[in-house]
Amino acid sequence: MEFSKRRKLNLAGDQKNACYPHSLQFYLQPPTENISLIEFENLAIDRVKLLKAVENLGVSYVKGHEPYQSKMEAEIRKVKFSYRENLEDEYEARRKDHISHFILRLAYCQSEDLRRWFIQQEMDLLRFRFSILPKDKIQDFLKDSHLHFEAISKDEKTFPENDIKASSFSPNETGLELESVYKIPFADALDLFRGRKVYLQDGFAYVPPKDIVAIILNEFRTKLSKALALTARSLPAVQSDERLQPLLNHLSHSYTGQDYSTLGSAGKISLDQIDSLCTKSFPPCMRQLHKALRDNHHLRHGGRMQYGLFLKGIGLTLEQALQFWKQEFIRGKMDPDKFDKGYSYNIRHSFGKEGKRTDYTPFSCLKIILNNPPGQGDYHGCPFRHSDPELLRQKLQSYKISPGGISQILDLVKGTHYQVACQKYFEITHNVDDCGFSLNHPNQFFVESQRILNGGKDMKKEPIQPETPQPKPSVQKTKDASSALASLNSSLEMDMEGLEDYFSD
């Protein structure tokens, strides 16, 4: 992709249709036209807005249900991206979709967390677009995406309708009509096979239309993951361009919004408050870790990292953290010298005082759900994702959640909507019908809980002298880009500079 002041290429109607025949794509070929730096910025910003909306809707609504579908369509229309197949004058929207996707590849290939977030949001966007794709366009889309899946109609003699229904449908779905299936190589349908949801014959899987989206998303994830890895290799050449580096840095920091570091909250709580705050304002994942620590006077490394960074994010200073963990471990009969030699270094390291001096930030919901699943004897992870349903029910009962509320939460968990389940838990425990935000971070749970409990005010700061926080390097490096983006009209309260805050909603 080149950047200059040349005009973009003008194409006739047939040529436009050939460039972007569908409202969704696999982004197999990068754009080759020249665009200005201003358009580069605008396309990138609109794409991040769209993906943030996709993320927020995904944790606020059940994917595929009518409220999710209608709000997703409204968000896509708001930022003028393509979404429906039969709309007229879609060339500009599809061109915008194509170029902006490749711009964000440059920004989001830089780390494993960025790649994971980008892939997840792009998959959710593709899932929505595919769900509204007309049936007569599906085969053309598969062909254009180089997915060689053979469609077999029920009129053909080889169509094993009864076997497919028995393998792919639940008992209450067996009365449904099956007009066609896709004959797919067995290796491309491993996820369905693993879940015993597909009929196999002679090395092929016969997938009904309702399940083909799982195969398509798996292919898309694989291709995009490889593409991001290749992009990361060539990133040094792009970063050497002083016009692009500040903007790409801003974009890559905008995906999580607020990082909930201690820069604005150090010293806000005392050690004596932790037990009461745990009951009132901790999310279940941290409440579980706190109880395990109090009961066992010890946590394994995964638990210490997850809980320690959360406590850091809600306001514990380094000195408080060292005192907190040492007191608890000594109660477990650990020698103080052993703690000082074996554990204090790791605590100081998490505060950026040892090693590479990296100031670690608390884990997001996405990282907790997808990374480092707990093993036997571990207490970290997400209870909605990693707990047995019956154990989760007992835990919710111990938290005095009503039977009706427990049923609602467990239904969401059954549908793998873990963040929505946690948001429902928040609404039940705080007696609100709609919390008014999309929950994607344990520290966000704590902040919003305190805001409700304190009548809309933030926590009163404890009279503790916090350590002088070190300024983040990324803020200094990105001042040039922030001036270019200053014209954006944001209603958010700005806690950090530039685009990074603009997308923290």
C-alpha positions as CSV (number, residue, x, y, z in Angstrom):
1,M,0.0,0.0,0.0
2,E,1.4,3.4,-0.9
3,F,0.6,6.8,0.6
4,S,0.6,9.9,-1.5
5,K,-1.6,12.8,-2.6
6,R,-2.8,11.1,-5.8
7,R,-6.4,10.6,-6.4
8,K,-7.8,7.1,-5.9
9,L,-8.5,5.0,-8.9
10,N,-11.9,5.6,-10.7
11,L,-13.6,2.4,-11.8
12,A,-16.7,1.7,-13.9
13,G,-19.6,-0.2,-12.4
14,D,-18.6,-3.7,-13.6
15,Q,-15.1,-3.2,-12.4
16,K,-16.3,-2.1,-9.0
17,N,-18.4,-5.2,-8.7
18,A,-15.4,-7.4,-9.7
19,C,-13.3,-5.8,-7.0
20,Y,-15.8,-6.4,-4.2
21,P,-18.4,-8.9,-5.2
22,H,-19.7,-9.5,-1.7
23,S,-20.4,-7.5,1.5
24,L,-18.0,-9.8,3.4
25,Q,-14.6,-11.2,2.4
26,F,-11.6,-13.1,3.7
27,Y,-9.2,-10.2,2.8
28,L,-7.0,-12.5,0.7
29,Q,-5.4,-9.7,-1.4
30,P,-4.0,-6.5,0.0
31,P,-5.1,-3.2,-1.5
32,T,-2.7,-1.7,-4.1
33,E,-4.1,1.8,-4.7
34,N,-2.6,5.0,-3.5
35,I,-4.3,6.8,-0.5
36,S,-3.5,10.0,1.4
37,L,-2.3,10.0,5.0
38,I,-5.5,11.7,6.0
39,E,-7.6,9.0,4.5
40,F,-5.3,6.4,6.1
41,E,-6.0,7.9,9.5
42,N,-9.8,8.2,9.0
43,L,-10.2,4.7,7.7
44,A,-8.1,3.3,10.6
45,I,-10.1,5.3,13.2
46,D,-13.5,4.2,11.8
47,R,-12.3,0.5,11.8
48,V,-11.3,0.7,15.4
49,K,-14.7,2.3,16.3
50,L,-16.4,-0.6,14.5
51,L,-14.4,-3.3,16.2
52,K,-14.9,-1.7,19.6
53,A,-18.6,-1.7,18.9
54,V,-18.4,-5.4,18.0
55,E,-16.6,-6.1,21.2
56,N,-19.1,-4.2,23.4
57,L,-22.1,-5.8,21.8
58,G,-20.6,-9.2,22.2
59,V,-20.4,-8.8,25.9
60,S,-23.7,-7.1,26.3
61,Y,-26.0,-9.3,24.2
62,V,-26.2,-12.9,23.1
63,K,-24.7,-13.3,19.7
64,G,-27.1,-14.2,17.0
65,H,-30.2,-13.1,18.9
66,E,-32.4,-10.3,17.5
67,P,-31.3,-7.5,19.8
68,Y,-27.6,-8.3,19.0
69,Q,-28.4,-8.5,15.2
70,S,-30.3,-5.2,15.1
71,K,-27.8,-3.2,17.2
72,M,-24.9,-4.6,15.2
73,E,-26.5,-3.5,11.9
74,A,-27.1,0.0,13.4
75,E,-23.4,0.2,14.5
76,I,-22.1,-0.8,11.0
77,R,-24.4,1.7,9.3
78,K,-23.2,4.4,11.7
79,V,-19.6,4.1,10.6
80,K,-20.6,3.4,6.9
81,F,-19.1,-0.1,6.4
82,S,-20.6,-2.8,4.2
83,Y,-23.0,-5.3,5.7
84,R,-25.8,-6.3,3.3
85,E,-25.4,-8.1,0.0
86,N,-28.1,-6.4,-2.2
87,L,-27.6,-2.8,-1.3
88,E,-26.8,-0.3,-4.1
89,D,-23.7,1.9,-4.2
90,E,-21.8,-0.4,-1.9
91,Y,-18.4,0.0,-3.6
92,E,-17.2,2.8,-1.3
93,A,-18.3,0.9,1.9
94,R,-16.7,-2.3,0.7
95,R,-13.5,-0.5,-0.3
96,K,-13.4,1.2,3.1
97,D,-13.8,-2.2,4.7
98,H,-11.0,-3.8,2.7
99,I,-8.4,-1.1,3.2
100,S,-9.1,-0.4,6.8
101,H,-8.8,-4.1,7.7
102,F,-5.2,-4.2,6.3
103,I,-4.3,-0.9,8.1
104,L,-5.3,-2.4,11.4
105,R,-3.2,-5.5,10.6
106,L,-0.2,-3.2,10.8
107,A,-1.3,-2.0,14.3
108,Y,-2.5,-5.2,15.8
109,C,0.2,-7.7,14.7
110,Q,2.6,-6.3,17.3
111,S,1.9,-8.7,20.3
112,E,0.0,-11.8,21.1
113,D,-2.7,-10.0,23.0
114,L,-3.3,-7.5,20.2
115,R,-3.5,-10.3,17.6
116,R,-5.9,-12.3,19.7
117,W,-8.2,-9.3,20.2
118,F,-8.2,-8.3,16.6
119,I,-8.9,-11.8,15.4
120,Q,-11.8,-12.3,17.8
121,Q,-13.5,-9.0,16.7
122,E,-13.0,-9.7,13.0
123,M,-14.4,-13.2,13.5
124,D,-17.5,-11.8,15.2
125,L,-18.0,-9.2,12.4
126,L,-17.7,-12.0,9.8
127,R,-20.1,-14.2,11.7
128,F,-22.7,-11.4,11.7
129,R,-22.3,-10.6,8.0
130,F,-22.5,-14.2,7.0
131,S,-25.7,-14.7,9.1
132,I,-27.5,-12.1,6.9
133,L,-26.0,-13.3,3.6
134,P,-28.7,-14.5,1.2
135,K,-28.7,-18.3,0.7
136,D,-28.3,-18.0,-3.0
137,K,-25.0,-16.0,-2.5
138,I,-23.4,-18.4,-0.1
139,Q,-21.8,-20.7,-2.7
140,D,-20.4,-17.8,-4.7
141,F,-18.9,-16.4,-1.5
142,L,-17.3,-19.7,-0.6
143,K,-15.8,-19.9,-4.1
144,D,-14.4,-16.4,-4.1
145,S,-12.9,-17.1,-0.7
146,H,-11.1,-20.2,-2.0
147,L,-13.2,-22.5,0.2
148,H,-13.9,-25.5,-2.0
149,F,-17.0,-26.9,-0.2
150,E,-19.3,-28.8,-2.4
151,A,-23.0,-28.1,-1.9
152,I,-25.2,-31.3,-2.3
153,S,-29.0,-30.9,-2.7
154,K,-31.4,-33.4,-1.2
155,D,-32.5,-34.4,-4.7
156,E,-29.2,-36.2,-5.3
157,K,-29.2,-39.9,-4.6
158,T,-26.1,-39.7,-2.4
159,F,-27.8,-37.3,0.0
160,P,-27.9,-39.2,3.4
161,E,-30.6,-37.0,4.9
162,N,-31.7,-39.2,7.8
163,D,-28.1,-39.9,8.9
164,I,-27.2,-36.2,8.8
165,K,-30.3,-35.2,10.8
166,A,-29.4,-37.9,13.4
167,S,-25.8,-36.6,13.7
168,S,-26.2,-32.8,13.5
169,F,-29.6,-32.0,15.0
170,S,-30.8,-32.2,18.6
171,P,-34.0,-34.2,19.3
172,N,-36.2,-31.0,19.2
173,E,-34.9,-30.1,15.8
174,T,-35.4,-33.4,13.9
175,G,-38.6,-32.1,12.3
176,L,-36.8,-29.4,10.4
177,E,-36.5,-29.6,6.6
178,L,-33.0,-30.2,5.3
179,E,-32.7,-28.7,1.8
180,S,-28.9,-29.1,1.2
181,V,-25.6,-29.9,2.9
182,Y,-22.0,-29.1,2.3
183,K,-19.6,-31.9,1.6
184,I,-16.3,-30.9,3.3
185,P,-13.0,-32.8,3.8
186,F,-12.9,-34.4,7.2
187,A,-9.8,-32.4,8.3
188,D,-11.7,-29.1,7.9
189,A,-14.5,-30.1,10.2
190,L,-12.5,-31.3,13.2
191,D,-14.3,-28.9,15.7
192,L,-17.7,-30.3,14.7
193,F,-16.3,-33.9,14.9
194,R,-14.9,-33.2,18.3
195,G,-18.3,-32.2,19.5
196,R,-20.0,-35.2,17.8
197,K,-22.1,-32.8,15.7
198,V,-21.5,-34.0,12.2
199,Y,-22.0,-37.0,9.9
200,L,-18.9,-38.6,8.4
201,Q,-18.7,-40.8,5.4
202,D,-15.7,-41.8,3.2
203,G,-13.4,-39.1,4.5
204,F,-15.9,-36.3,4.2
205,A,-18.1,-34.4,6.6
206,Y,-21.7,-33.6,5.6
207,V,-22.4,-30.3,7.3
208,P,-25.9,-28.7,7.3
209,P,-26.1,-24.9,6.6
210,K,-26.6,-24.1,10.2
211,D,-23.1,-25.4,11.1
212,I,-21.2,-24.2,8.0
213,V,-20.4,-20.9,9.7
214,A,-18.2,-22.8,12.3
215,I,-16.1,-24.2,9.4
216,I,-15.8,-20.8,7.7
217,L,-14.8,-19.0,10.9
218,N,-12.1,-21.6,11.6
219,E,-10.7,-21.1,8.1
220,F,-10.8,-17.4,8.5
221,R,-9.1,-17.5,11.9
222,T,-6.3,-19.7,10.5
223,K,-5.7,-17.5,7.5
224,L,-5.8,-14.3,9.5
225,S,-3.5,-15.6,12.2
226,K,-0.9,-16.6,9.6
227,A,-1.3,-13.2,7.9
228,L,-0.7,-11.3,11.1
229,A,2.5,-13.3,11.8
230,L,3.8,-12.4,8.3
231,T,2.9,-8.8,8.8
232,A,4.8,-8.7,12.1
233,R,7.9,-9.8,10.3
234,S,7.8,-6.8,7.9
235,L,6.7,-4.4,10.7
236,P,10.2,-2.8,11.3
237,A,10.1,-1.4,7.7
238,V,6.8,0.2,8.4
239,Q,7.8,1.5,11.8
240,S,10.7,3.3,10.2
241,D,8.3,5.7,8.6
242,E,7.9,8.5,11.0
243,R,4.5,9.5,9.6
244,L,3.0,6.1,10.4
245,Q,4.6,4.9,13.6
246,P,2.8,7.4,16.0
247,L,-0.6,6.6,14.5
248,L,0.0,2.8,14.6
249,N,1.1,3.0,18.3
250,H,-2.1,4.9,19.2
251,L,-4.3,2.4,17.3
252,S,-2.6,-0.6,19.0
253,H,-3.2,0.9,22.5
254,S,-6.8,1.7,21.9
255,Y,-8.2,-1.8,21.8
256,T,-8.5,-2.4,25.5
257,G,-9.4,1.2,26.4
258,Q,-8.4,1.9,30.0
259,D,-5.6,-0.4,31.2
260,Y,-6.5,0.1,34.9
261,S,-3.0,0.7,36.0
262,T,-2.2,2.4,39.3
263,L,-1.4,5.7,37.7
264,G,-4.6,7.3,38.9
265,S,-5.6,5.0,41.8
266,A,-2.5,4.3,43.9
267,G,-3.3,4.5,47.6
268,K,-7.0,4.6,47.3
269,I,-7.6,1.6,49.6
270,S,-6.1,0.3,52.8
271,L,-5.4,-3.4,53.6
272,D,-8.2,-3.3,56.2
273,Q,-10.7,-2.6,53.5
274,I,-10.0,-5.6,51.2
275,D,-12.2,-8.1,53.0
276,S,-15.3,-5.9,52.9
277,L,-14.6,-4.7,49.3
278,C,-14.3,-8.3,48.2
279,T,-17.9,-9.1,49.3
280,K,-19.3,-5.9,47.8
281,S,-17.3,-5.0,44.7
282,F,-15.0,-7.9,43.6
283,P,-16.0,-9.9,40.5
284,P,-16.4,-13.6,41.1
285,C,-13.0,-14.4,39.6
286,M,-11.3,-12.2,42.2
287,R,-13.6,-13.1,45.0
288,Q,-12.7,-16.7,44.4
289,L,-9.0,-16.0,44.6
290,H,-9.4,-13.9,47.7
291,K,-11.2,-16.7,49.5
292,A,-8.7,-19.3,48.5
293,L,-5.9,-17.0,49.7
294,R,-7.6,-16.5,53.1
295,D,-8.4,-20.2,53.5
296,N,-5.1,-21.7,52.3
297,H,-2.7,-18.7,53.0
298,H,-1.1,-19.4,49.6
299,L,-1.8,-19.1,45.9
300,R,0.1,-20.6,43.0
301,H,1.8,-18.4,40.5
302,G,-1.2,-18.0,38.1
303,G,-3.4,-17.0,41.0
304,R,-0.8,-14.6,42.4
305,M,-0.4,-12.9,39.0
306,Q,-4.1,-12.5,38.3
307,Y,-5.1,-11.4,41.8
308,G,-2.0,-9.3,42.5
309,L,-2.4,-7.2,39.4
310,F,-6.1,-6.7,40.1
311,L,-5.2,-5.4,43.6
312,K,-2.6,-3.2,42.1
313,G,-5.2,-1.8,39.7
314,I,-7.7,-1.0,42.4
315,G,-5.1,1.0,44.4
316,L,-2.7,-1.2,46.3
317,T,0.8,0.4,46.3
318,L,4.0,-1.7,46.1
319,E,4.6,-1.4,49.9
320,Q,1.0,-2.4,50.6
321,A,1.2,-5.4,48.2
322,L,4.4,-6.7,49.9
323,Q,2.8,-6.3,53.3
324,F,-0.4,-8.0,52.2
325,W,1.1,-11.1,50.6
326,K,3.8,-11.5,53.3
327,Q,1.2,-11.4,56.2
328,E,-0.9,-14.0,54.5
329,F,1.9,-16.4,53.5
330,I,3.4,-16.2,57.0
331,R,0.0,-17.2,58.4
332,G,0.5,-20.4,56.3
333,K,3.6,-21.1,58.4
334,M,6.0,-19.8,55.7
335,D,9.3,-18.4,57.1
336,P,9.6,-14.6,56.5
337,D,13.1,-15.0,55.0
338,K,11.8,-17.5,52.5
339,F,9.1,-15.1,51.4
340,D,11.6,-12.3,51.0
341,K,13.9,-14.5,48.9
342,G,11.3,-16.4,46.9
343,Y,8.3,-14.1,46.4
344,S,9.0,-10.4,47.0
345,Y,11.0,-10.2,43.8
346,N,8.0,-11.3,41.7
347,I,5.8,-8.7,43.4
348,R,8.3,-5.9,42.8
349,H,8.7,-7.2,39.2
350,S,5.0,-6.9,38.6
351,F,5.2,-3.2,39.7
352,G,8.0,-2.6,37.2
353,K,10.8,-2.4,39.8
354,E,12.8,-5.4,38.8
355,G,14.0,-7.1,35.6
356,K,13.0,-5.2,32.4
357,R,11.1,-2.6,34.5
358,T,7.9,-3.4,32.7
359,D,4.9,-1.9,34.6
360,Y,2.4,-4.8,34.2
361,T,-1.3,-4.0,33.9
362,P,-4.2,-6.0,35.3
363,F,-5.6,-8.9,33.2
364,S,-8.7,-8.2,31.0
365,C,-11.6,-10.6,30.9
366,L,-10.5,-11.8,27.4
367,K,-7.0,-12.7,28.7
368,I,-8.4,-14.5,31.8
369,I,-10.9,-16.5,29.7
370,L,-8.5,-17.5,26.9
371,N,-5.1,-17.7,28.6
372,N,-3.6,-20.2,31.1
373,P,-6.6,-22.4,32.1
374,P,-6.4,-23.5,35.8
375,G,-5.3,-26.9,36.7
376,Q,-5.9,-29.0,39.8
377,G,-5.1,-26.9,42.9
378,D,-5.4,-23.6,41.0
379,Y,-8.0,-20.9,41.7
380,H,-7.3,-18.4,38.9
381,G,-9.3,-18.2,35.6
382,C,-12.9,-17.2,35.0
383,P,-15.5,-19.1,37.2
384,F,-18.0,-18.8,34.4
385,R,-15.6,-20.3,31.9
386,H,-13.6,-22.8,33.9
387,S,-15.9,-24.0,36.7
388,D,-18.1,-27.1,36.6
389,P,-21.8,-25.9,36.3
390,E,-22.8,-27.6,39.5
391,L,-19.9,-26.1,41.4
392,L,-20.7,-22.7,39.9
393,R,-24.3,-23.1,41.0
394,Q,-23.2,-23.8,44.6
395,K,-20.9,-20.8,44.5
396,L,-23.6,-18.5,43.3
397,Q,-25.9,-19.8,46.1
398,S,-23.2,-19.0,48.6
399,Y,-23.2,-15.4,47.2
400,K,-27.0,-15.3,48.0
401,I,-28.0,-15.1,44.3
402,S,-31.7,-15.9,43.9
403,P,-32.7,-19.2,42.2
404,G,-34.1,-17.2,39.2
405,G,-30.9,-15.2,38.9
406,I,-28.8,-18.4,39.1
407,S,-30.8,-19.9,36.2
408,Q,-30.3,-16.8,34.1
409,I,-26.6,-16.9,34.7
410,L,-26.2,-20.6,34.1
411,D,-28.2,-20.3,30.8
412,L,-25.7,-17.7,29.6
413,V,-22.8,-19.9,30.7
414,K,-24.3,-22.8,28.8
415,G,-24.4,-20.7,25.7
416,T,-20.7,-19.8,26.3
417,H,-21.6,-16.1,26.9
418,Y,-19.2,-15.8,29.9
419,Q,-18.8,-12.0,30.0
420,V,-22.5,-11.5,29.6
421,A,-23.0,-14.0,32.5
422,C,-20.6,-11.9,34.7
423,Q,-22.5,-8.7,33.7
424,K,-25.8,-10.4,34.7
425,Y,-24.2,-11.2,38.1
426,F,-23.2,-7.5,38.4
427,E,-26.8,-6.4,37.7
428,I,-28.3,-8.9,40.2
429,T,-25.8,-8.1,43.0
430,H,-26.2,-4.4,42.5
431,N,-30.0,-4.5,42.0
432,V,-30.0,-2.7,38.6
433,D,-31.9,-3.7,35.5
434,D,-29.3,-2.5,33.1
435,C,-25.8,-1.7,34.2
436,G,-25.3,0.7,31.3
437,F,-21.8,-0.6,30.2
438,S,-20.2,-3.5,28.5
439,L,-18.1,-5.5,31.0
440,N,-14.7,-6.6,29.7
441,H,-12.4,-6.1,32.7
442,P,-12.4,-7.2,36.3
443,N,-11.2,-3.8,37.4
444,Q,-14.0,-2.2,35.5
445,F,-16.4,-4.4,37.6
446,F,-14.8,-2.9,40.7
447,V,-14.8,0.7,39.5
448,E,-18.5,0.5,38.4
449,S,-19.5,-1.2,41.6
450,Q,-17.9,1.5,43.8
451,R,-19.5,4.2,41.7
452,I,-23.0,2.7,42.3
453,L,-22.4,2.0,46.0
454,N,-21.0,5.5,46.5
455,G,-23.9,7.2,44.8
456,G,-22.1,8.0,41.6
457,K,-18.9,9.2,43.2
458,D,-15.4,7.6,43.0
459,M,-13.9,6.0,46.1
460,K,-12.4,8.5,48.6
461,K,-8.7,8.2,48.5
462,E,-6.9,6.9,51.6
463,P,-4.2,9.2,53.1
464,I,-1.4,7.0,51.9
465,Q,1.6,8.5,50.0
466,P,1.8,6.6,46.7
467,E,5.1,6.1,44.9
468,T,5.7,8.6,42.2
469,P,4.5,6.9,39.0
470,Q,6.8,6.7,36.1
471,P,5.4,8.3,32.9
472,K,4.5,5.8,30.2
473,P,6.8,5.8,27.2
474,S,3.9,5.4,24.8
475,V,2.4,8.7,25.8
476,Q,5.6,10.6,24.8
477,K,6.1,8.6,21.6
478,T,2.6,9.3,20.3
479,K,2.2,13.1,20.9
480,D,2.5,13.7,17.1
481,A,-0.4,11.5,16.3
482,S,-2.5,12.9,19.1
483,S,-2.4,16.4,17.5
484,A,-3.6,14.9,14.2
485,L,-6.5,13.3,16.0
486,A,-7.4,16.3,18.2
487,S,-10.4,17.2,16.0
488,L,-12.3,14.1,17.2
489,N,-15.3,15.1,19.3
490,S,-15.4,12.7,22.3
491,S,-17.9,12.8,25.1
492,L,-15.6,10.6,27.2
493,E,-13.6,11.9,30.2
494,M,-10.0,11.9,29.0
495,D,-7.6,10.3,31.4
496,M,-4.8,9.7,28.9
497,E,-3.8,11.4,25.7
498,G,-5.0,11.0,22.1
499,L,-6.8,8.2,20.4
500,E,-5.9,5.6,23.1
501,D,-8.5,7.3,25.4
502,Y,-11.0,8.1,22.7
503,F,-11.8,4.4,22.3
504,S,-11.8,3.5,26.0
505,D,-15.6,3.6,26.2
